[in-house]
Amino acid sequence: MDLNNTTVKYYKDPVTNENLSIEIIYPKDSNNSIRKICVPIDQTNTEYQAILAWVAEGNTIQEAD
């Protein structure tokens, strides 16, 4: 998973205020479209594991809005 030039931030449950997932927002493409994916906070999820490795390299997940 390439997280270069992306926004990586938590998504919170509006009721419990707990972090539910991590939203990855890619920059606009040549068609001016923005791609977003939502990765569940789950140790068995390979995309979540890639995010944890990215954090281990010194990067930070932004807090939810």
CHARMM internal coordinates of N, CA and C (Angstrom, degrees):
IC EDIT
DIST 1 N 1 CA 1.4465
DIST 1 CA 1 C 1.5243
ANGL 1 N 1 CA 1 C 107.78
DIST 1 C 2 N 1.3139
ANGL 1 CA 1 C 2 N 116.67
DIHE 1 N 1 CA 1 C 2 N 123.37
DIST 2 N 2 CA 1.4542
ANGL 1 C 2 N 2 CA 121.95
DIHE 1 CA 1 C 2 N 2 CA 179.45
DIST 2 CA 2 C 1.5246
ANGL 2 N 2 CA 2 C 109.05
DIHE 1 C 2 N 2 CA 2 C -92.71
DIST 2 C 3 N 1.3215
ANGL 2 CA 2 C 3 N 116.48
DIHE 2 N 2 CA 2 C 3 N 115.14
DIST 3 N 3 CA 1.4603
ANGL 2 C 3 N 3 CA 120.63
DIHE 2 CA 2 C 3 N 3 CA -179.00
DIST 3 CA 3 C 1.5265
ANGL 3 N 3 CA 3 C 112.25
DIHE 2 C 3 N 3 CA 3 C -105.43
DIST 3 C 4 N 1.3370
ANGL 3 CA 3 C 4 N 116.46
DIHE 3 N 3 CA 3 C 4 N 8.54
DIST 4 N 4 CA 1.4598
ANGL 3 C 4 N 4 CA 119.78
DIHE 3 CA 3 C 4 N 4 CA 176.68
DIST 4 CA 4 C 1.5186
ANGL 4 N 4 CA 4 C 109.74
DIHE 3 C 4 N 4 CA 4 C -65.08
DIST 4 C 5 N 1.3183
ANGL 4 CA 4 C 5 N 116.05
DIHE 4 N 4 CA 4 C 5 N 139.33
DIST 5 N 5 CA 1.4616
ANGL 4 C 5 N 5 CA 123.29
DIHE 4 CA 4 C 5 N 5 CA 178.21
DIST 5 CA 5 C 1.5243
ANGL 5 N 5 CA 5 C 113.23
DIHE 4 C 5 N 5 CA 5 C 59.47
DIST 5 C 6 N 1.3214
ANGL 5 CA 5 C 6 N 117.30
DIHE 5 N 5 CA 5 C 6 N 29.39
DIST 6 N 6 CA 1.4625
ANGL 5 C 6 N 6 CA 120.69
DIHE 5 CA 5 C 6 N 6 CA 177.20
DIST 6 CA 6 C 1.5189
ANGL 6 N 6 CA 6 C 109.61
DIHE 5 C 6 N 6 CA 6 C -115.10
DIST 6 C 7 N 1.3222
ANGL 6 CA 6 C 7 N 115.11
DIHE 6 N 6 CA 6 C 7 N 164.90
DIST 7 N 7 CA 1.4572
ANGL 6 C 7 N 7 CA 121.80
DIHE 6 CA 6 C 7 N 7 CA 169.32
DIST 7 CA 7 C 1.5174
ANGL 7 N 7 CA 7 C 106.13
DIHE 6 C 7 N 7 CA 7 C -103.20
DIST 7 C 8 N 1.3151
ANGL 7 CA 7 C 8 N 116.99
DIHE 7 N 7 CA 7 C 8 N 126.59
DIST 8 N 8 CA 1.4578
ANGL 7 C 8 N 8 CA 122.08
DIHE 7 CA 7 C 8 N 8 CA -178.87
DIST 8 CA 8 C 1.5260
ANGL 8 N 8 CA 8 C 106.57
DIHE 7 C 8 N 8 CA 8 C -120.92
DIST 8 C 9 N 1.3416
ANGL 8 CA 8 C 9 N 116.33
DIHE 8 N 8 CA 8 C 9 N 115.59
DIST 9 N 9 CA 1.4643
ANGL 8 C 9 N 9 CA 118.32
DIHE 8 CA 8 C 9 N 9 CA -178.05
DIST 9 CA 9 C 1.5234
ANGL 9 N 9 CA 9 C 111.43
DIHE 8 C 9 N 9 CA 9 C -146.30
DIST 9 C 10 N 1.3219
ANGL 9 CA 9 C 10 N 114.26
DIHE 9 N 9 CA 9 C 10 N 157.11
DIST 10 N 10 CA 1.4564
ANGL 9 C 10 N 10 CA 120.52
DIHE 9 CA 9 C 10 N 10 CA 179.24
DIST 10 CA 10 C 1.5272
ANGL 10 N 10 CA 10 C 110.59
DIHE 9 C 10 N 10 CA 10 C -73.22
DIST 10 C 11 N 1.3268
ANGL 10 CA 10 C 11 N 115.08
DIHE 10 N 10 CA 10 C 11 N 153.18
DIST 11 N 11 CA 1.4569
ANGL 10 C 11 N 11 CA 122.35
DIHE 10 CA 10 C 11 N 11 CA 170.62
DIST 11 CA 11 C 1.5202
ANGL 11 N 11 CA 11 C 106.21
DIHE 10 C 11 N 11 CA 11 C -118.53
DIST 11 C 12 N 1.3313
ANGL 11 CA 11 C 12 N 116.73
DIHE 11 N 11 CA 11 C 12 N 126.30
DIST 12 N 12 CA 1.4598
ANGL 11 C 12 N 12 CA 121.32
DIHE 11 CA 11 C 12 N 12 CA -177.04
DIST 12 CA 12 C 1.5168
ANGL 12 N 12 CA 12 C 111.71
DIHE 11 C 12 N 12 CA 12 C -102.90
DIST 12 C 13 N 1.3132
ANGL 12 CA 12 C 13 N 114.74
DIHE 12 N 12 CA 12 C 13 N 146.45
DIST 13 N 13 CA 1.4594
ANGL 12 C 13 N 13 CA 121.44
DIHE 12 CA 12 C 13 N 13 CA 172.10
DIST 13 CA 13 C 1.5309
ANGL 13 N 13 CA 13 C 107.35
DIHE 12 C 13 N 13 CA 13 C -67.50
DIST 13 C 14 N 1.3312
ANGL 13 CA 13 C 14 N 118.35
DIHE 13 N 13 CA 13 C 14 N 125.24
DIST 14 N 14 CA 1.4653
ANGL 13 C 14 N 14 CA 119.52
DIHE 13 CA 13 C 14 N 14 CA -177.10
DIST 14 CA 14 C 1.5324
ANGL 14 N 14 CA 14 C 113.63
DIHE 13 C 14 N 14 CA 14 C -67.07
DIST 14 C 15 N 1.3156
ANGL 14 CA 14 C 15 N 117.56
DIHE 14 N 14 CA 14 C 15 N -19.71
DIST 15 N 15 CA 1.4658
ANGL 14 C 15 N 15 CA 120.48
DIHE 14 CA 14 C 15 N 15 CA -179.38
DIST 15 CA 15 C 1.5260
ANGL 15 N 15 CA 15 C 111.17
DIHE 14 C 15 N 15 CA 15 C -89.70
DIST 15 C 16 N 1.3287
ANGL 15 CA 15 C 16 N 116.87
DIHE 15 N 15 CA 15 C 16 N -50.89
DIST 16 N 16 CA 1.4677
ANGL 15 C 16 N 16 CA 120.28
DIHE 15 CA 15 C 16 N 16 CA -175.28
DIST 16 CA 16 C 1.5259
ANGL 16 N 16 CA 16 C 113.29
DIHE 15 C 16 N 16 CA 16 C -91.11
DIST 16 C 17 N 1.3296
ANGL 16 CA 16 C 17 N 117.11
DIHE 16 N 16 CA 16 C 17 N -15.62
DIST 17 N 17 CA 1.4630
ANGL 16 C 17 N 17 CA 123.87
DIHE 16 CA 16 C 17 N 17 CA -177.76
DIST 17 CA 17 C 1.5309
ANGL 17 N 17 CA 17 C 112.55
DIHE 16 C 17 N 17 CA 17 C 64.80
DIST 17 C 18 N 1.3350
ANGL 17 CA 17 C 18 N 117.33
DIHE 17 N 17 CA 17 C 18 N 20.55
DIST 18 N 18 CA 1.4596
ANGL 17 C 18 N 18 CA 122.19
DIHE 17 CA 17 C 18 N 18 CA 176.80
DIST 18 CA 18 C 1.5224
ANGL 18 N 18 CA 18 C 110.10
DIHE 17 C 18 N 18 CA 18 C -92.96
DIST 18 C 19 N 1.3403
ANGL 18 CA 18 C 19 N 116.55
DIHE 18 N 18 CA 18 C 19 N 147.55
DIST 19 N 19 CA 1.4629
ANGL 18 C 19 N 19 CA 120.41
DIHE 18 CA 18 C 19 N 19 CA 174.82
DIST 19 CA 19 C 1.5213
ANGL 19 N 19 CA 19 C 108.71
DIHE 18 C 19 N 19 CA 19 C -67.61
DIST 19 C 20 N 1.3372
ANGL 19 CA 19 C 20 N 115.85
DIHE 19 N 19 CA 19 C 20 N 123.11
DIST 20 N 20 CA 1.4632
ANGL 19 C 20 N 20 CA 121.21
DIHE 19 CA 19 C 20 N 20 CA -179.40
DIST 20 CA 20 C 1.5172
ANGL 20 N 20 CA 20 C 112.57
DIHE 19 C 20 N 20 CA 20 C -101.40
DIST 20 C 21 N 1.3267
ANGL 20 CA 20 C 21 N 114.93
DIHE 20 N 20 CA 20 C 21 N -35.65
DIST 21 N 21 CA 1.4520
ANGL 20 C 21 N 21 CA 119.13
DIHE 20 CA 20 C 21 N 21 CA -174.83
DIST 21 CA 21 C 1.5206
ANGL 21 N 21 CA 21 C 109.01
DIHE 20 C 21 N 21 CA 21 C -156.95
DIST 21 C 22 N 1.3245
ANGL 21 CA 21 C 22 N 114.30
DIHE 21 N 21 CA 21 C 22 N 178.97
DIST 22 N 22 CA 1.4581
ANGL 21 C 22 N 22 CA 121.13
DIHE 21 CA 21 C 22 N 22 CA 177.20
DIST 22 CA 22 C 1.5175
ANGL 22 N 22 CA 22 C 107.37
DIHE 21 C 22 N 22 CA 22 C -121.85
DIST 22 C 23 N 1.3143
ANGL 22 CA 22 C 23 N 115.12
DIHE 22 N 22 CA 22 C 23 N 127.35
DIST 23 N 23 CA 1.4673
ANGL 22 C 23 N 23 CA 121.54
DIHE 22 CA 22 C 23 N 23 CA -179.95
DIST 23 CA 23 C 1.5196
ANGL 23 N 23 CA 23 C 108.97
DIHE 22 C 23 N 23 CA 23 C -96.68
DIST 23 C 24 N 1.3117
ANGL 23 CA 23 C 24 N 115.97
DIHE 23 N 23 CA 23 C 24 N 130.76
DIST 24 N 24 CA 1.4574
ANGL 23 C 24 N 24 CA 121.45
DIHE 23 CA 23 C 24 N 24 CA 176.16
DIST 24 CA 24 C 1.5220
ANGL 24 N 24 CA 24 C 107.29
DIHE 23 C 24 N 24 CA 24 C -114.10
DIST 24 C 25 N 1.3246
ANGL 24 CA 24 C 25 N 115.57
DIHE 24 N 24 CA 24 C 25 N 123.23
DIST 25 N 25 CA 1.4597
ANGL 24 C 25 N 25 CA 121.53
DIHE 24 CA 24 C 25 N 25 CA -177.60
DIST 25 CA 25 C 1.5166
ANGL 25 N 25 CA 25 C 107.84
DIHE 24 C 25 N 25 CA 25 C -116.04
DIST 25 C 26 N 1.3223
ANGL 25 CA 25 C 26 N 115.76
DIHE 25 N 25 CA 25 C 26 N 118.08
DIST 26 N 26 CA 1.4625
ANGL 25 C 26 N 26 CA 122.03
DIHE 25 CA 25 C 26 N 26 CA -179.73
DIST 26 CA 26 C 1.5276
ANGL 26 N 26 CA 26 C 109.65
DIHE 25 C 26 N 26 CA 26 C -87.94
DIST 26 C 27 N 1.3328
ANGL 26 CA 26 C 27 N 118.14
DIHE 26 N 26 CA 26 C 27 N 153.82
DIST 27 N 27 CA 1.4661
ANGL 26 C 27 N 27 CA 120.40
DIHE 26 CA 26 C 27 N 27 CA 178.25
DIST 27 CA 27 C 1.5224
ANGL 27 N 27 CA 27 C 111.59
DIHE 26 C 27 N 27 CA 27 C -64.59
DIST 27 C 28 N 1.3137
ANGL 27 CA 27 C 28 N 114.78
DIHE 27 N 27 CA 27 C 28 N 161.57
DIST 28 N 28 CA 1.4680
ANGL 27 C 28 N 28 CA 120.42
DIHE 27 CA 27 C 28 N 28 CA 178.25
DIST 28 CA 28 C 1.5169
ANGL 28 N 28 CA 28 C 110.00
DIHE 27 C 28 N 28 CA 28 C -57.57
DIST 28 C 29 N 1.3379
ANGL 28 CA 28 C 29 N 115.21
DIHE 28 N 28 CA 28 C 29 N 140.90
DIST 29 N 29 CA 1.4619
ANGL 28 C 29 N 29 CA 119.90
DIHE 28 CA 28 C 29 N 29 CA 177.59
DIST 29 CA 29 C 1.5234
ANGL 29 N 29 CA 29 C 109.81
DIHE 28 C 29 N 29 CA 29 C -93.28
DIST 29 C 30 N 1.3038
ANGL 29 CA 29 C 30 N 117.12
DIHE 29 N 29 CA 29 C 30 N -172.02
DIST 30 N 30 CA 1.4669
ANGL 29 C 30 N 30 CA 121.80
DIHE 29 CA 29 C 30 N 30 CA -176.80
DIST 30 CA 30 C 1.5329
ANGL 30 N 30 CA 30 C 112.73
DIHE 29 C 30 N 30 CA 30 C -64.33
DIST 30 C 31 N 1.3306
ANGL 30 CA 30 C 31 N 117.07
DIHE 30 N 30 CA 30 C 31 N -19.30
DIST 31 N 31 CA 1.4726
ANGL 30 C 31 N 31 CA 121.01
DIHE 30 CA 30 C 31 N 31 CA 176.88
DIST 31 CA 31 C 1.5236
ANGL 31 N 31 CA 31 C 111.86
DIHE 30 C 31 N 31 CA 31 C -94.41
DIST 31 C 32 N 1.3290
ANGL 31 CA 31 C 32 N 116.51
DIHE 31 N 31 CA 31 C 32 N 8.46
DIST 32 N 32 CA 1.4538
ANGL 31 C 32 N 32 CA 123.32
DIHE 31 CA 31 C 32 N 32 CA -178.76
DIST 32 CA 32 C 1.5345
ANGL 32 N 32 CA 32 C 112.47
DIHE 31 C 32 N 32 CA 32 C 67.15
DIST 32 C 33 N 1.3220
ANGL 32 CA 32 C 33 N 116.23
DIHE 32 N 32 CA 32 C 33 N 24.51
DIST 33 N 33 CA 1.4636
ANGL 32 C 33 N 33 CA 121.77
DIHE 32 CA 32 C 33 N 33 CA 178.46
DIST 33 CA 33 C 1.5217
ANGL 33 N 33 CA 33 C 109.49
DIHE 32 C 33 N 33 CA 33 C -97.59
DIST 33 C 34 N 1.3173
ANGL 33 CA 33 C 34 N 115.40
DIHE 33 N 33 CA 33 C 34 N 148.57
DIST 34 N 34 CA 1.4591
ANGL 33 C 34 N 34 CA 121.36
DIHE 33 CA 33 C 34 N 34 CA 177.52
DIST 34 CA 34 C 1.5246
ANGL 34 N 34 CA 34 C 108.07
DIHE 33 C 34 N 34 CA 34 C -113.19
DIST 34 C 35 N 1.3170
ANGL 34 CA 34 C 35 N 116.00
DIHE 34 N 34 CA 34 C 35 N 130.46
DIST 35 N 35 CA 1.4661
ANGL 34 C 35 N 35 CA 121.79
DIHE 34 CA 34 C 35 N 35 CA 178.24
DIST 35 CA 35 C 1.5196
ANGL 35 N 35 CA 35 C 109.24
DIHE 34 C 35 N 35 CA 35 C -102.09
DIST 35 C 36 N 1.3406
ANGL 35 CA 35 C 36 N 115.56
DIHE 35 N 35 CA 35 C 36 N 132.44
DIST 36 N 36 CA 1.4576
ANGL 35 C 36 N 36 CA 121.48
DIHE 35 CA 35 C 36 N 36 CA 177.51
DIST 36 CA 36 C 1.5202
ANGL 36 N 36 CA 36 C 108.69
DIHE 35 C 36 N 36 CA 36 C -127.01
DIST 36 C 37 N 1.3206
ANGL 36 CA 36 C 37 N 115.42
DIHE 36 N 36 CA 36 C 37 N 142.45
DIST 37 N 37 CA 1.4633
ANGL 36 C 37 N 37 CA 119.42
DIHE 36 CA 36 C 37 N 37 CA 170.89
DIST 37 CA 37 C 1.5221
ANGL 37 N 37 CA 37 C 107.85
DIHE 36 C 37 N 37 CA 37 C -131.16
DIST 37 C 38 N 1.3106
ANGL 37 CA 37 C 38 N 114.55
DIHE 37 N 37 CA 37 C 38 N 153.97
DIST 38 N 38 CA 1.4547
ANGL 37 C 38 N 38 CA 121.05
DIHE 37 CA 37 C 38 N 38 CA -179.47
DIST 38 CA 38 C 1.5269
ANGL 38 N 38 CA 38 C 107.49
DIHE 37 C 38 N 38 CA 38 C -120.42
DIST 38 C 39 N 1.3251
ANGL 38 CA 38 C 39 N 116.52
DIHE 38 N 38 CA 38 C 39 N 122.92
DIST 39 N 39 CA 1.4583
ANGL 38 C 39 N 39 CA 122.02
DIHE 38 CA 38 C 39 N 39 CA -176.60
DIST 39 CA 39 C 1.5311
ANGL 39 N 39 CA 39 C 108.64
DIHE 38 C 39 N 39 CA 39 C -109.90
DIST 39 C 40 N 1.3317
ANGL 39 CA 39 C 40 N 117.86
DIHE 39 N 39 CA 39 C 40 N 122.19
DIST 40 N 40 CA 1.4594
ANGL 39 C 40 N 40 CA 119.12
DIHE 39 CA 39 C 40 N 40 CA 178.88
DIST 40 CA 40 C 1.5270
ANGL 40 N 40 CA 40 C 111.53
DIHE 39 C 40 N 40 CA 40 C -67.18
DIST 40 C 41 N 1.3172
ANGL 40 CA 40 C 41 N 115.46
DIHE 40 N 40 CA 40 C 41 N 148.69
DIST 41 N 41 CA 1.4596
ANGL 40 C 41 N 41 CA 120.81
DIHE 40 CA 40 C 41 N 41 CA 175.80
DIST 41 CA 41 C 1.5256
ANGL 41 N 41 CA 41 C 106.17
DIHE 40 C 41 N 41 CA 41 C -81.83
DIST 41 C 42 N 1.3242
ANGL 41 CA 41 C 42 N 114.35
DIHE 41 N 41 CA 41 C 42 N 93.40
DIST 42 N 42 CA 1.4656
ANGL 41 C 42 N 42 CA 122.22
DIHE 41 CA 41 C 42 N 42 CA -173.83
DIST 42 CA 42 C 1.5217
ANGL 42 N 42 CA 42 C 107.68
DIHE 41 C 42 N 42 CA 42 C -149.36
DIST 42 C 43 N 1.3205
ANGL 42 CA 42 C 43 N 116.39
DIHE 42 N 42 CA 42 C 43 N 117.36
DIST 43 N 43 CA 1.4646
ANGL 42 C 43 N 43 CA 121.63
DIHE 42 CA 42 C 43 N 43 CA -176.31
DIST 43 CA 43 C 1.5290
ANGL 43 N 43 CA 43 C 113.51
DIHE 42 C 43 N 43 CA 43 C -57.28
DIST 43 C 44 N 1.3301
ANGL 43 CA 43 C 44 N 118.14
DIHE 43 N 43 CA 43 C 44 N -24.03
DIST 44 N 44 CA 1.4666
ANGL 43 C 44 N 44 CA 120.34
DIHE 43 CA 43 C 44 N 44 CA -178.60
DIST 44 CA 44 C 1.5247
ANGL 44 N 44 CA 44 C 112.59
DIHE 43 C 44 N 44 CA 44 C -87.64
DIST 44 C 45 N 1.3263
ANGL 44 CA 44 C 45 N 117.45
DIHE 44 N 44 CA 44 C 45 N -7.87
DIST 45 N 45 CA 1.4569
ANGL 44 C 45 N 45 CA 122.15
DIHE 44 CA 44 C 45 N 45 CA -179.17
DIST 45 CA 45 C 1.5273
ANGL 45 N 45 CA 45 C 109.67
DIHE 44 C 45 N 45 CA 45 C -80.80
DIST 45 C 46 N 1.3319
ANGL 45 CA 45 C 46 N 117.09
DIHE 45 N 45 CA 45 C 46 N 123.53
DIST 46 N 46 CA 1.4714
ANGL 45 C 46 N 46 CA 120.17
DIHE 45 CA 45 C 46 N 46 CA -176.32
DIST 46 CA 46 C 1.5354
ANGL 46 N 46 CA 46 C 112.26
DIHE 45 C 46 N 46 CA 46 C -66.58
DIST 46 C 47 N 1.3224
ANGL 46 CA 46 C 47 N 118.14
DIHE 46 N 46 CA 46 C 47 N -32.01
DIST 47 N 47 CA 1.4661
ANGL 46 C 47 N 47 CA 119.65
DIHE 46 CA 46 C 47 N 47 CA 177.04
DIST 47 CA 47 C 1.5251
ANGL 47 N 47 CA 47 C 110.63
DIHE 46 C 47 N 47 CA 47 C -68.52
DIST 47 C 48 N 1.3235
ANGL 47 CA 47 C 48 N 117.02
DIHE 47 N 47 CA 47 C 48 N -37.96
DIST 48 N 48 CA 1.4612
ANGL 47 C 48 N 48 CA 120.59
DIHE 47 CA 47 C 48 N 48 CA 176.14
DIST 48 CA 48 C 1.5273
ANGL 48 N 48 CA 48 C 109.78
DIHE 47 C 48 N 48 CA 48 C -64.64
DIST 48 C 49 N 1.3138
ANGL 48 CA 48 C 49 N 117.61
DIHE 48 N 48 CA 48 C 49 N -40.90
DIST 49 N 49 CA 1.4621
ANGL 48 C 49 N 49 CA 121.25
DIHE 48 CA 48 C 49 N 49 CA 177.60
DIST 49 CA 49 C 1.5288
ANGL 49 N 49 CA 49 C 110.88
DIHE 48 C 49 N 49 CA 49 C -60.78
DIST 49 C 50 N 1.3454
ANGL 49 CA 49 C 50 N 116.94
DIHE 49 N 49 CA 49 C 50 N -38.41
DIST 50 N 50 CA 1.4699
ANGL 49 C 50 N 50 CA 120.94
DIHE 49 CA 49 C 50 N 50 CA 177.90
DIST 50 CA 50 C 1.5233
ANGL 50 N 50 CA 50 C 110.61
DIHE 49 C 50 N 50 CA 50 C -65.64
DIST 50 C 51 N 1.3246
ANGL 50 CA 50 C 51 N 117.15
DIHE 50 N 50 CA 50 C 51 N -37.33
DIST 51 N 51 CA 1.4635
ANGL 50 C 51 N 51 CA 120.70
DIHE 50 CA 50 C 51 N 51 CA 177.68
DIST 51 CA 51 C 1.5272
ANGL 51 N 51 CA 51 C 109.53
DIHE 50 C 51 N 51 CA 51 C -65.82
DIST 51 C 52 N 1.3267
ANGL 51 CA 51 C 52 N 117.44
DIHE 51 N 51 CA 51 C 52 N -42.51
DIST 52 N 52 CA 1.4614
ANGL 51 C 52 N 52 CA 120.67
DIHE 51 CA 51 C 52 N 52 CA 178.35
DIST 52 CA 52 C 1.5323
ANGL 52 N 52 CA 52 C 111.08
DIHE 51 C 52 N 52 CA 52 C -61.30
DIST 52 C 53 N 1.3214
ANGL 52 CA 52 C 53 N 117.40
DIHE 52 N 52 CA 52 C 53 N -38.79
DIST 53 N 53 CA 1.4685
ANGL 52 C 53 N 53 CA 121.05
DIHE 52 CA 52 C 53 N 53 CA 177.06
DIST 53 CA 53 C 1.5245
ANGL 53 N 53 CA 53 C 109.85
DIHE 52 C 53 N 53 CA 53 C -65.04
DIST 53 C 54 N 1.3129
ANGL 53 CA 53 C 54 N 117.41
DIHE 53 N 53 CA 53 C 54 N -39.87
DIST 54 N 54 CA 1.4633
ANGL 53 C 54 N 54 CA 123.20
DIHE 53 CA 53 C 54 N 54 CA 177.85
DIST 54 CA 54 C 1.5269
ANGL 54 N 54 CA 54 C 109.86
DIHE 53 C 54 N 54 CA 54 C -61.94
DIST 54 C 55 N 1.3411
ANGL 54 CA 54 C 55 N 117.02
DIHE 54 N 54 CA 54 C 55 N -42.40
DIST 55 N 55 CA 1.4661
ANGL 54 C 55 N 55 CA 121.69
DIHE 54 CA 54 C 55 N 55 CA 177.13
DIST 55 CA 55 C 1.5268
ANGL 55 N 55 CA 55 C 110.10
DIHE 54 C 55 N 55 CA 55 C -64.95
DIST 55 C 56 N 1.3211
ANGL 55 CA 55 C 56 N 117.58
DIHE 55 N 55 CA 55 C 56 N -39.98
DIST 56 N 56 CA 1.4724
ANGL 55 C 56 N 56 CA 122.10
DIHE 55 CA 55 C 56 N 56 CA 179.53
DIST 56 CA 56 C 1.5257
ANGL 56 N 56 CA 56 C 111.10
DIHE 55 C 56 N 56 CA 56 C -61.56
DIST 56 C 57 N 1.3283
ANGL 56 CA 56 C 57 N 117.12
DIHE 56 N 56 CA 56 C 57 N -24.93
DIST 57 N 57 CA 1.4733
ANGL 56 C 57 N 57 CA 121.33
DIHE 56 CA 56 C 57 N 57 CA 178.19
DIST 57 CA 57 C 1.5305
ANGL 57 N 57 CA 57 C 111.96
DIHE 56 C 57 N 57 CA 57 C -79.97
DIST 57 C 58 N 1.3374
ANGL 57 CA 57 C 58 N 116.66
DIHE 57 N 57 CA 57 C 58 N -0.48
DIST 58 N 58 CA 1.4691
ANGL 57 C 58 N 58 CA 119.70
DIHE 57 CA 57 C 58 N 58 CA 177.07
DIST 58 CA 58 C 1.5142
ANGL 58 N 58 CA 58 C 114.61
DIHE 57 C 58 N 58 CA 58 C 109.48
DIST 58 C 59 N 1.3139
ANGL 58 CA 58 C 59 N 117.70
DIHE 58 N 58 CA 58 C 59 N 4.47
DIST 59 N 59 CA 1.4586
ANGL 58 C 59 N 59 CA 121.15
DIHE 58 CA 58 C 59 N 59 CA 179.88
DIST 59 CA 59 C 1.5368
ANGL 59 N 59 CA 59 C 110.10
DIHE 58 C 59 N 59 CA 59 C -88.02
DIST 59 C 60 N 1.3188
ANGL 59 CA 59 C 60 N 116.46
DIHE 59 N 59 CA 59 C 60 N 165.07
DIST 60 N 60 CA 1.4570
ANGL 59 C 60 N 60 CA 121.46
DIHE 59 CA 59 C 60 N 60 CA -174.73
DIST 60 CA 60 C 1.5282
ANGL 60 N 60 CA 60 C 110.62
DIHE 59 C 60 N 60 CA 60 C -129.09
DIST 60 C 61 N 1.3243
ANGL 60 CA 60 C 61 N 115.12
DIHE 60 N 60 CA 60 C 61 N 138.79
DIST 61 N 61 CA 1.4568
ANGL 60 C 61 N 61 CA 121.64
DIHE 60 CA 60 C 61 N 61 CA 172.36
DIST 61 CA 61 C 1.5331
ANGL 61 N 61 CA 61 C 106.91
DIHE 60 C 61 N 61 CA 61 C -86.24
DIST 61 C 62 N 1.3265
ANGL 61 CA 61 C 62 N 116.58
DIHE 61 N 61 CA 61 C 62 N 127.91
DIST 62 N 62 CA 1.4637
ANGL 61 C 62 N 62 CA 120.27
DIHE 61 CA 61 C 62 N 62 CA 179.98
DIST 62 CA 62 C 1.5182
ANGL 62 N 62 CA 62 C 110.28
DIHE 61 C 62 N 62 CA 62 C -72.30
DIST 62 C 63 N 1.3161
ANGL 62 CA 62 C 63 N 115.98
DIHE 62 N 62 CA 62 C 63 N 150.74
DIST 63 N 63 CA 1.4569
ANGL 62 C 63 N 63 CA 121.36
DIHE 62 CA 62 C 63 N 63 CA 175.03
DIST 63 CA 63 C 1.5328
ANGL 63 N 63 CA 63 C 109.66
DIHE 62 C 63 N 63 CA 63 C -68.66
DIST 63 C 64 N 1.3274
ANGL 63 CA 63 C 64 N 115.88
DIHE 63 N 63 CA 63 C 64 N 154.96
DIST 64 N 64 CA 1.4646
ANGL 63 C 64 N 64 CA 121.34
DIHE 63 CA 63 C 64 N 64 CA 178.74
DIST 64 CA 64 C 1.5221
ANGL 64 N 64 CA 64 C 110.38
DIHE 63 C 64 N 64 CA 64 C -65.48
DIST 64 C 65 N 1.3128
ANGL 64 CA 64 C 65 N 115.55
DIHE 64 N 64 CA 64 C 65 N 156.21
DIST 65 N 65 CA 1.4802
ANGL 64 C 65 N 65 CA 121.32
DIHE 64 CA 64 C 65 N 65 CA 176.88
DIST 65 CA 65 C 1.5085
ANGL 65 N 65 CA 65 C 110.79
DIHE 64 C 65 N 65 CA 65 C -68.46
END
COOR INIT
IC SEED 1 N 1 CA 1 C
IC BUILD
